Amino acid sequence: MTVRPRYQNLKAVAAAALGSLLLSAGAQAQSETSAGATTEQFVLRSDGTLVPVNAPGGTSNAAPKAAPRTVTPTVNPETTPASPSAATSRAPSAHTVPSSGTIADPESTSAAQAVAAARQALNNKQFAQLASFVPKARGDILAIYPEYWYMRTKVWSYNAVGAREEIEGFLERHKGSYLADRLRTDWILTAVRQGDFGTAKDLGAVRQGSNNLSCAQLEAAHMTGRRATVLDATKVFAPAPACWKLFDQLVADRVLSNEDLLPYLLDAVEDNKTTDARKFAAYIFDSADLSAYDAMMAAPAKWLATQTGSVSGLRAEIVAMGLARLARTDLNAAVAATQGTWSSRLPKKNLQWTYGQLGLWGMMHLDPRALDWYKESGGVRLSVHNEAWRVRAALRQPKIDWAWVIRHIDQMSAAQKADSTWVYWKARGLAATGKKDDAQKAYASIATEYSFYGQLAAEELGKSIAVPDRPAPVTAQELAQARANPGLRRAVTLFKRGWRTDAVPEWNFSLIGMTDRELLAAAELARQEHIYDRVVVTSGRTKKEVDFTQRFVAPFESRVSEQARAVDVDPAWVYGLIRQESLFIMDARSHVGASGLMQLMPATARWMANKIGMKDFTPGKVNDFDTNTKLGTSYLSMVQSDLGGSQVLASAGYNAGPGRPMLWRSRLSAPVEGAIFAETIPFNETRDYVKKVMSNATYYAALFTGQPQSLKQRLGQIDPQPYARSPLP
């Protein structure tokens, strides 16, 4: 099952494999969100010269180029007068901070245009042109970027005459910068891929790592004398090129055995990561069993029908995986086969694992039999994902078996059970079973966290949700230091030029090692530059000095609140939703096409515009501030009304479509707390989304009203109701 794509949250832009000649460097950078880039002001000729777009013959003899990328010009709604009827903002204002003015971006200079031309050449895979732009870009704040792009081509063949010296020169000139760190990463990955483990080892540490890099460095260490262990490999592995290469080596060197690899295979099959699963299977199985595995994956029911007699060893593992694959598409058939044909033919541990899979897929359908299947799984090892669902199955029961909840939380890994989710639910179990003191200690251990379960734990301790005291204001000197930070300056410029995929990692790298005061100043800089997502993310990194006017920034509050009140929707809830949907990125656009602050899909926007009689609506207006928020709040109001007024259900409906929470509600056998309903939403994205929206809304309400709040009260109770198809899109 997949989440309805209409309102999926923006995902991180995954880092591409190093050295790929098909992707731009910008596309390789990690970012929380994606957005468009500005329209180029020139064309790049094949001879490396720049010609303005409007110049005579400007498009003639031009090198092939990508289609122009445009965005709606960013309008700062804070500087746009609100309508006369706009409600006065009730949000506490931020401390008054002297402004040094915005960071200027002389984008029209020849040096700036050379940077943009270099980027165009990179995107067009005209790598031979990059060197010519390096001197032309000098003097621009982003001059390091063409130089980095050129140096990446040197890394690909770093043993060529003079290449190593050029790369080392770049690393020395730009020591401490994001792109120097990234080039060092590029070099390490390339060296390991080429088998030059000594070079990779000698290149040393990188400030901003990744699983892919950690795998490469572990392989380099392994091949140069420091033999890797199973624990080493397990800690760093993720499905990435360098990690697969590491596992190839460790399997060949007999560091990793079938026993070590089998859990990876089982988890990949469970997650339907068939490509990853096939790689693990190739490590584990001989040719005959691998053929059986392939046949099972292609048609599990058909293959299972061909198996006769008892099975054992690896063949039993394949049968268990076949039953799990069958449960994904036909739960009842898998139940019948497990309880009938295979109940006496599978070894106990394989049968128990299969029952764990029936429990998981039962919970994906909110089947009341799921807990019984989990009970049949005994103490068998399950995936981290499935361990969580084993506990959730108990939480959804009319009468919760708290001893079961405690026992299976205790069975989780140390890392998993330390998560605030399971600390909270174990504490609830301890309280319910008479261990009040232990419960209080558990609540207290997470009650200071600014999170969904931190809030609930605080309330269990008798505390209301309030805004923490503000730290001392950011001083003019602190702000000036932030404004002078080279990395932050480059990042702001990248944001202004619309190069968000480059801007986000540049900004985030610049935050490494900052003190709380420095982070607050950087967040204030982002606020003054109207880069609100960086305000939230940056301020959220502080440890002791917490400023909610940054963490829960409320730009354009009077105008959003006016839209919300006009359709009888809680403004704090709207802000909680916007913070989760777009992080206040005006022109945010998800990979499925949702746009704007409230992430509206074009079809939904058109439907809503017709519904409310917005005569002047055009598709191009979906990113317009007032249009987006008017349509979004109107739709949210309709979803809430359709779902009986519940913010929990409506938040789920906004993300996954209103029909799905109706279905989930219909499968309740008794009323449940809103927290339990939220925690047992079968879609991972929607479950996380609802909890964050509701947590955000509670904090925004505290900010807007100045009064203590209750998340438990906001969550309410969810009562079972018969399913009815929603009339809303």
N, C-alpha and C positions, 0 to 999 in steps of 0.2 A: 504494500500500500504506500502511496505517496501523498503528501500534503497537497491539497488543492492549490494550484500555482498562483491563484489570483493575488493573494496577499502574502506570499512568501517573503521572509526577511531577506535583506541584502546579505550576501555571503562574502566571505573573504575571497579575494582574487588569488588563486593558488599560484605558487611559484613554479615556473616552467623549468624543465631540465636544462642544465647549464650547457651553453654552447649551441643550443638550437638555432639554426639559421632561419627559422620560420617565424619567430616571435620577437617583438621589440623588447628592449630592456625594460621598458615601462610595464609591459604586460607580465614580466616576471616578478615584479615587486609585489609584496603582500600589501593588501589594503583592506580595510573594513568594508568599504563600499566602492562602487564604481560609478563613474559619471563621464560625460562627454568631454571633449577637448575643444579648444577654440578653433575657429576657422583660420587656416593659414593665410598669410598676406602676400604670398609669393609663390612662384613655381621654381623647381630645381631643374636646370638644364643638365643634359648629359655631360657637359664639360665642367660641371661644378659651380657655375655661376648662378646668382640669384636674380630673378626677374620679377618685378612686381606683377601681381595678377592683372592689374589694369593697364600695364604698359603695352604699347603697340607690339604685337607679335609675342606677347608674354606667354602664350600657351603653345607657341610653335617650337618644335624641336625639344620640347620638354621631355624629361625622362618619365617613364610610366610612374604614376602616382596613385596612392590610395584615394578613394572617394573622400571628398571634403567632409570633415567632421565638424559639426556645428552644435552649439547649445544655445538655448534661449539666454540672452544676456541676463546675468544675475542682478536682480533688483533686491536691495536690502529693505525688507518691509519695515524695519525699525526706523528708517529714515523717510519712509513714505507716509504722509499724513493719514491718520486713521479717519474714518468717516466721523462726522460730527456726533453721531449717536453712539460711538464706541464707548464701551464701559471703561471706567477708570481701572487701571491695573491694581490688583490687590497683592501682587507678588512683592515680597520685600526687595527693595532695590539693592544692587551690589554696592559695595563700598566705592565711594568716589575715588577714582584713580587718575592722576594726571596723565594725559595722553601726549605722546611725542609725535602724534600724527601717524598715518599709516605708512607702511613700508612701500616706497615708490617702486614702480616697475616700468622703466623706460623701454616698453616692449617694441617701440618703433625704431630703435637704433639699429644700425647695421649689425652690431655684435649680437643683439637679441634675435634678429632675424636669421643670423648664421646658426644660432642654437636651434631655432625652430627648423631650419633647413636640414641640419644634421639629423634631427629627429625624424624628419620626413624621409631622408635617405635611409636611415636605419629601418623604418617601417616598410620601405620599398625594397629592402635587402640589397641596397646599393652600397655595400660595405667598402668598396674601393674609394668611394667619395668621402668617407668620414675624415680622413687625415686632412683634407683641404679645408675643412671647417674649423679645425682646432685653432689655428692662428686667427681666423676671422671672428671667432667667438670671444676672444680675449677682451676683457673689459666688461663683459656681461656678468651679472651675479651668478648665472647658471653655466658659466664657461667650463666648469668641471665636467659637465655632462657629455658634451661631444668628445672631450678627452677620454672619459671613461669608456664610452662606446667604442672609440678607436682602440683603446687598450684591451678591450675584450677580444678584438680580432687578433691581437698579439698573443693573448693567452691561449687561443686555440692552437697556436703553433709556437709555443714559448721557447722551444729549442732552436728556432731559426736564428741566424746571425743577428745579434744586436737586440733581439726581442726581450730577453730576460733583463737586460740593463734598462730598457725603456719601461718595463713593468715595475721594476724596483724603484726607478726614479719617480714614477707616479705615486707609488705607495709612500715614499719618503716625503714628497712635496705635499701630499694631502693627508698626512698622518692624522689619525683621529677622526676623519670624516666618514660619513656613511658609505660613500662610493669607494673609498680605499678599503674599508672593511668588506664591502661586497666584492671588490676585485680580488682580494685575498681569498675569499670563499670560492670565487670562480676558478682561481688558480689551483687551489687544493683539490676541487672536484675534478678538474681536467687532469691533473697529475695522477690521481688515483685511477681515473678511467684509463689512462695510458700505461699504468703499471709502474709509474715513477714514484714509488712510495717514500723514498728518501726525501725528495723535494717536498712532498705533501707534509711529511713530518717536520721538516725544517721550517716551513712557513709559519708554524706556531699557532697561537690562539686567535680566535675571531670573537669580537664582542657580541655580535648578534648571530646566533647559531640557528640550526634547524636539525631535524632528524636526519635529513639527507646528508648534511655536513658531518654530523656526529658519526654516522655510519662510515663515511669516507675516512674520517680521522681514526676510527677504531680499526678499520682494515689496514691503514697505513702503519699503525702501531703494531698490529698483529704480524704484518709482513716484515717488520724491521726489528723483531725480537721480543716485543711485549705481547705474549700470546693472549688472545681474547678468551673470555669465559662465556658460558651460557648466560649468566646473569648480565654480563656486559652487553651482549647482543640483544637480550630481551629489553633492556632499559632504553636502547636507542632506536629499535626497529620501528619503521613505518613503511608502508608500501611506496617506496621511492627508488629511483634508479641505483643510487649508491648503496642503499640497504639491500636490494636484491643481489647486487654484486658481492656485498659482504657475506650474505647468507650462502651464496654459491661457494665462496671460499671456505667458510666455516663448516659447511656440509662436506666438502671435499677433504678437509683436514680432520674430519670426524669429531669436531668440537660439538656440533649439533647432531643429536640422534633423532630417530623417529619419535621417541617419547617426548622430546623437547618440541618437535615440530607439529605433532598432532593437534594440540590445542589451537594453534594458529589456523590449521585447516578447518577444524570444527567451527571456530568462530567466523571464518570467512564464508563458509557454507551458510551458516545461520544468517549472516548479514547480506547474503545474496551477492557477495563480491566474487563473482565467478572467475574472473581473470586471476585475482590473487589466489583463490582457492586452487586453481589449476597449477599454479607454480608450486604451492606447497605440496600438492598431490604428487607432482613430478619428483620432488625430493624423497617422498616417503615410499611410494609404491614401485614394485617391479613392473615390467611391461604388461603382464597378464592382469594384475590388479589395476593398473592404470587404465587399461582398456575397459575393465568393468566399471571403474569410476566414471569414465567418460560416458558410457552407455547409461549409467544411473543418472547423471546430471542432465542428459538430454531428454530422458523420458523415465522418471522415477517409477511410476506405477507399472509401466510395461516391463522394466528391468526387474523390479521386485517380484513380479509374477513368474519370472523364469528361474528364481532361486529356490532350490529344494533342500530339504534336510536342515540339520543344525549348521550354524556357521560360527566361526571363531576368528581370533586375531584381526588382521587388517580387513578381511572380508566382512567381519561383523561390523567394523567401523563404517564400511561402505553401505551396508544395509541400514544402519542407524541414520546415516546421512540421507539415504533415500527416503526413509520415513519422514524425516524432517522436511525434505524438499516437497514431499507429497502434502504435508500439513500446511505448507505455505499456500497451496492452490486448492486443496480439498481436505479441510480439517476432519470432517466426519469419516472420510475414507481412510485417512491416516489413523484415526482413533480405532476404527474397526480392525485394521490390519495389525496395529500394535497390540490390542487387547485379544485378538483372535490368533491369526496365523503365527505371529512372531512372539507371542507371550512366553512360549516354551522353547523357542528356537534360538533366541538371542541370549548371550551371556548377560548376567545381572547388570553389570556396569553400563553396557550398551543400552539395555532396556531402560535403565534409569535415566540416562541421558536423553533418550527418545521421549520419555514422559516429560522431561524438562522442556523439550521442544513443543510438545503438545500444550503444555502450560503457557508457554510464550505465545503461541499462535492463538490459543484460546483467549488470552488477554488482549491480543490485537483486535479480536472481535468482541471483547468484553463478555465472553461466554462464562456463565456462572459455574461451569464444570472445571474451569482452569485451576482453581485451588486444589481440587481433588487430584488432578494430574501432577501438580507440583508436589503433593504429598507422596505420590508414587515415585518421585525422583530421588527420594532419600537425601543423602549427603553428597551426591555426585557433584563433580566440578562443573559449574556452568560459566558462561561468559559474564563479564562485568555487566553487560546490558541485561542479561537474563537473570542474574542475581537480584537486580533491582526489581524486575517484574515479579519475581517470586514473592517479594515483600509486598509489592503493590496489590497483588491478588488478595492478600489477607486484609489490607486496608479497605477494600471495597465491599467486604462482607457486612451483612446487617449487624452481626455480632462479631467484633474483631477479636481474634485469638492473639492477644498481646504477647503471650509467651512465644508463639510462633514468630511474631515480628522480631522480638529480641533475639531469638536463637539464630534466625537467618541473617540479621544484620551483623551479628557477631561472626558469622561464617564468611562475610565479605573480606576482601583484602584490606590491609591496614589503610591504604590510600582511599579506598572507596568508602569504608565506614567512617572515615574522618570527615567526609563531605557533610556540610551542614544539613543536607536533606535527611541523611540517615542518623545523624546526631539527634536531630529533632524528633524523628519518629521513634527512635529507641527511647528517648527521654519520655515521650508520651507513654510508651509501653512500661517503662519503669514506674511512672506515676500511677498507671492503671493497675499495676500489680503490687502496690503498696510500698515501693521503694522511693519514697518522696525525696529524701536527702540526695540520693544518687541522681534523681531526675532534675532537681534544682541545680546541681553542679553541671549537669550536661547542658541544661538551658543556658546557664551563665557562660559556658564556654563559647557560645555562638551569638549571644544576645547583643554583642557590640558590633556585629557584622551588619553592614548596610545592604541587606538582602531580604528576600522573601522569608526565608526561615529564620534569619536573624530577627526580623520584626516579630514573627510568631513566637519565637522563644522569649523575647522581651515581654510580650503580653502574658505569656504563661507565668512570668515572674511578677506580674502585676503592674507592669510599666506600660504607659501609653506611648504611641509613636510621635516623637517631637523632633523638631529641627535642632541639631546640635549648635552650640554657641559658635559664632563666627570667629575665625582667627583674626589677628591684626591685619589691617588693610595692606595690600601690596603697595610698597612705596614707589615713588618716582624713580629712585635709584634701582630698585629691583626690576621694575618694568624696563628701564633703559638697558639693563644688563641682558634681559631676555631679548629685547629688540636688537641688540648687538650680536647675539649668538649667531655665528655663520650658518649653522644647520637650520635653525629656525627661520632665518632670513631667506635661505634658499627655498625652504618648504613653503613659506608664505607666497613667494614669487611663483612657485610651481602651481599652487592653488589658484592664483590669479590668472595664470595662463591656461587654466583648465586641465592641467596634467595631474589629475588626482592620484592615479596609480603610482606616480613617482613621488608626489607630495607627501602622501601618508607615511611611507616607510622613512623618508628623509626626516619628517617631523618626529616620528616615534624613536628613531635612532638618537636624535638629539636629546631626548629625555633620559637616556640611560645614565644612571649615576647622579641624577639631580636630587637635591634636598627637597623637603616639603615646600620651603619658601620659594625655591626656584621653579618648582612645578606650578605653584599658585601663580607666579608671575608669568610663566609661559601660557597658562590657561587664560590669564587676563589679556595677554597679547593676542591670543586667538579670538577672544571676545571682541576686542577692539577692531580686529580685522574681519569680523563677522564670519569666522570659521567655527561654527558652533559645535560641530562634532568633535573637534580637537579640544574645545573647552571642556566638554564632558569627559572625554577619554583621559586628558592630561590631569585634570583635577582629581579624577578617580584613582590616581596612582599615589596620592599622598597617604601617609601612614597615621600621623597624629593630628595634623592641622587640616581640618575638614571644612570646606566651604560649600554649603549646599546651593548657594546662588550660582556656583559654577557647575557642580555635579548634576544639579537639576535646573540647569539654565532654562529660562522661560522667555525666549525672544518673542516679540510680537504679541505679548500676553493679552493686551486689551482687545486686539482684533480677533484672536483665536477664541477668547472667552465670549466675545459678542456672538460669533458664529455658533458656538456651542449652546449658549443660553437661548438663542433664537429657536433651537429645535429641542430644548429641554434636555440637554445632555450635560453631565458634570464636566466642567472645564478641566479639572484636575485629571480626570480619567482620559480626556482627549490628549492632554499633554503627556500622560503616561504612555499612551499609545503612540504618539508621534515620536517620542524619544526612542521607542523600540523599533518603530518602522523605518525611520530615516535619519535619526540623530540630528534632525533639523537641517539636513542638506537639501537646499531648495530644489535643485535639479537632479536629485537622486533618481536613479533608474535601476531596477533590478534586472537580473538576467532573463526574467520572463516578461519584461516590459512594463511593470508597475512603475508609476511615476509620482514625483513630488513628495511633499511633506507627509502625506497620508497614504502614499503608495497605491494609487488607484490604477487599475487596469483600464485601458481605453474603452473596452466594451462596457464595463461597469460605469465608467464616467459618463458615457453617452446615455446609458439607461437611466442613470440618476438625474442627468440634466433634463431629460424628457419628463421624468417623474415630477420634478419640482418646477417645471416650466421655465427653465433657463434658456431663453430664446436666442441669446447671442453666443451659445456654446459652440466652439469648434475644437477638434482634436488637439490643435496646437496650443490651446489654453489649459491643458491638463496640468502643466507645471506652474501656471500662474498662481500666486499665493492665495488670493481671495477665492478664485475658482476652485482650486484644489481643496482648501479647507471647508468651503461651503458644501461641496459635493461630498467630501469625506465625512463631515459631521452629520450631514443629512442621512447618509447611508448608515452610519453607526447608530443613529437614533432609530432608524427603521429596524435594524437588526436587533437592537435591545428590546424594542417593543414586541417584535416577533418572538422573542425568547423570554417573555414574562418579566422583563425589567432587570434581569440578572446581568451585572457587569462581567462576571466570570464567563457565563455562556456567550454573551455578546462579544467579548474579546476573542474567544475561541472561534465564533462565527465569522468575525472580521478576518481572521487569519486563514481559517480552513474552509469557509463557506458556511452559511447558517444552517444547512441541513445536517451537518455532521454533529454539532453539539445536541441537536434534537434527537439524533439516533443514539448518541452516548447516554443522554439522559433517560431515554426510553428503556435502556437495559439495566437501570438501577432496580434493585429489589426492595430498597428502603431508602429513606432520605439519608444524605451524607453531608458532612461539612464541605463548604466550598473548597477548602484546602485539599481534602481527599479527592474531590472531583477533579481539581486541577492536576494533582499529582498522578492520577490514573488516566489522563488523556492518552490514547494510544499512539498519537503522532508525536514524535520527539520534538519537532520544531514547534508545534502548537502548544505542547505542554510547557516548554521553556518560555515561549512567548507570553502565555497567559500569566504565568507566575511573575514575570518581569513587568508586564503592563500593570498588574494589580499592585505590585510593590511600588513601582514608580508613581502610580496614582495616589497612593497613600502619602508618600512624601510630598508630592505637589500640593495635596490638600492641606498638609501641615504648613507648607510655605505660603499658600494663598490666604489661608484663614488665620494663621498665627495660633491655631488651637491644636491640642493633642488629637491624634487620630487613632483609629482601630482598624488594622488590616482584617482581623477576624470578622468584625462587623461588616466590612466592605465585601468580604467573600461570601458571607451569608450561608445559607443552606440550599442544597439542590435537591428538589423532590422529583421522584419518578413521574413521568407523564408519557402517555402513548405517543408513538412517533407520528408526526404529520409532515408532509412535504412542505418545505418553505417556498413561498412565492417569490422570494428574493433571489437575485442572481448570485 
